Amino acid sequence: MSRIGYKEIDVPAGVEVSQEGQVVTVKGPKGTLSREISPLITMNIEGNVIKFERANDVNKTRALHGATRANVANMIEGVTDGFKKTLKLVGVGYRAAFKGNTLTLTVGYSNPVDMEKPEDLEVVVPDNTTIEISGINKEHVGDFAAEVRAVRSPEPYKGKGIRYENEHIIRKEGKTGK
């Protein structure tokens, strides 16, 4: 059984956490995030420490307990440090370009794939085979990185495609002659 929900969160200096009803708002040097939490979970702010309590021991409530604590901890980390995902393009002729608000991927299809960048994220293409996605909301960074990766996910024979920076692709052996 996980006990993540019982762990306290230490609020760093320069971060302000407030709660109105079931909406938690976190303000920090990089921006502001808000999220609604379940009424089954109560959040207590005591100075620079946040504690979470659950109403009962039903499985759903226990799951919400840990998830709520993790979400608020991610909000605090996001407004202080931010989150970043790096993607690598592997394949002959595979390249990426970012111009204006559009990420253009040339990954072996007959036409390039254009993707609009979400407002709250920053996309940087330091070289034509690397994409860096960063922002303060962990969910948005991960979702957009997954959308980009899904354009051409890595295949198991040659390993070509778009992969996360430290992702290991399990390779298969190709056909062998008799």
BELVENZI-V318517 format. One record per residue. RES is the residue in one small letter. SS is DSSP state (hx for helix, st for strand, lp for the rest). PHI is phi in radians with two decimals (NA if undefined). NEAR is the number of other ideal C-beta (glycine too) atoms within 10 Angstrom. Layout:
# BELVENZI-V318517
res: <RES;RES>
ss: <SS;SS>
phi: <PHI;PHI>
near: <NEAR;NEAR>
This chain:
# BELVENZI-V318517
res: <m;s;r;i;g;y;k;e;i;d;v;p;a;g;v;e;v;s;q;e;g;q;v;v;t;v;k;g;p;k;g;t;l;s;r;e;i;s;p;l;i;t;m;n;i;e;g;n;v;i;k;f;e;r;a;n;d;v;n;k;t;r;a;l;h;g;a;t;r;a;n;v;a;n;m;i;e;g;v;t;d;g;f;k;k;t;l;k;l;v;g;v;g;y;r;a;a;f;k;g;n;t;l;t;l;t;v;g;y;s;n;p;v;d;m;e;k;p;e;d;l;e;v;v;v;p;d;n;t;t;i;e;i;s;g;i;n;k;e;h;v;g;d;f;a;a;e;v;r;a;v;r;s;p;e;p;y;k;g;k;g;i;r;y;e;n;e;h;i;i;r;k;e;g;k;t;g;k>
ss: <lp;lp;lp;hx;hx;hx;lp;lp;st;st;lp;lp;lp;lp;lp;st;st;st;st;st;lp;lp;st;st;st;st;st;st;lp;lp;st;st;st;st;st;st;lp;lp;lp;lp;st;st;st;st;st;st;lp;lp;st;st;st;st;st;st;lp;lp;lp;lp;hx;hx;hx;hx;hx;hx;hx;hx;hx;hx;hx;hx;hx;hx;hx;hx;hx;hx;hx;hx;hx;hx;lp;lp;st;st;st;st;st;st;st;st;lp;lp;lp;lp;st;st;st;st;st;lp;lp;st;st;st;st;st;lp;lp;lp;lp;lp;lp;st;st;st;st;lp;lp;lp;lp;st;st;st;st;lp;lp;lp;lp;lp;st;st;st;st;st;st;lp;lp;hx;hx;hx;hx;hx;hx;hx;hx;hx;hx;hx;hx;hx;hx;lp;st;lp;lp;lp;lp;lp;lp;lp;st;st;st;st;lp;lp;lp;lp;lp;lp;lp;lp;lp;lp;lp;lp;lp;lp>
phi: <NA;-1.37;-2.12;-1.07;-1.07;-1.46;-1.23;-1.42;-1.93;-1.55;-1.50;-1.26;-1.13;1.58;-1.98;-2.06;-1.97;-2.37;-2.40;-2.13;1.14;-1.83;-1.76;-1.78;-2.11;-2.12;-1.99;-2.61;-1.12;-1.65;2.68;-2.24;-2.23;-2.27;-2.71;-1.61;-1.88;-1.19;-1.21;-1.34;-1.98;-1.91;-1.92;-1.99;-1.83;-2.15;1.20;-1.81;-2.21;-2.00;-2.15;-2.13;-2.28;-1.94;-1.33;-2.65;-1.90;-1.20;-0.95;-1.10;-1.17;-1.12;-1.18;-1.12;-1.02;-1.20;-1.16;-1.12;-1.07;-1.15;-1.12;-1.17;-1.10;-1.18;-1.11;-1.14;-1.13;-1.15;-1.36;-1.68;-1.89;1.48;-2.18;-2.53;-2.18;-2.03;-2.01;-2.04;-1.74;-2.09;2.65;-1.20;1.45;-1.38;-2.68;-2.24;-2.51;-2.18;-2.41;1.19;-2.11;-2.11;-1.70;-1.89;-1.98;-1.93;-2.30;1.62;-1.53;-1.16;-2.20;-1.16;-1.75;-1.80;-2.26;-1.39;-1.37;-1.10;-1.04;-1.50;-2.00;-1.99;-2.10;-2.22;-2.06;-1.14;-2.44;-1.28;-2.12;-2.30;-2.22;-2.01;-2.00;-2.43;3.13;-1.66;-1.76;-1.05;-1.12;-1.17;-1.08;-1.16;-1.14;-1.18;-1.09;-1.19;-1.12;-1.13;-1.12;-1.22;-1.05;-2.65;-1.23;-1.08;-1.71;-1.40;-1.59;-1.89;1.39;-1.32;2.44;-1.79;-2.30;-1.20;-0.98;-1.85;-1.34;-1.81;-1.70;-1.34;-1.62;-1.84;-1.44;-1.34;-1.15;-2.10;-1.39;-1.40>
near: <4;11;9;13;20;13;13;13;20;11;19;14;6;10;18;11;19;11;15;8;8;13;11;21;14;23;15;22;12;14;14;12;21;12;16;9;20;15;10;16;20;15;17;11;14;8;7;13;11;21;15;21;12;19;13;8;8;11;7;10;15;17;13;21;23;19;16;22;22;16;16;23;16;18;24;19;18;22;23;17;13;18;19;14;20;15;21;17;24;17;18;7;8;18;15;24;14;15;9;7;11;12;22;14;21;16;19;12;10;4;6;12;14;11;17;10;15;17;8;13;18;14;20;12;18;9;9;12;15;14;26;16;24;14;23;25;20;19;13;17;22;14;14;22;22;13;13;22;18;10;15;20;11;21;14;12;12;14;14;17;21;24;18;14;12;7;11;9;16;7;12;9;7;8;5;5;3;2>
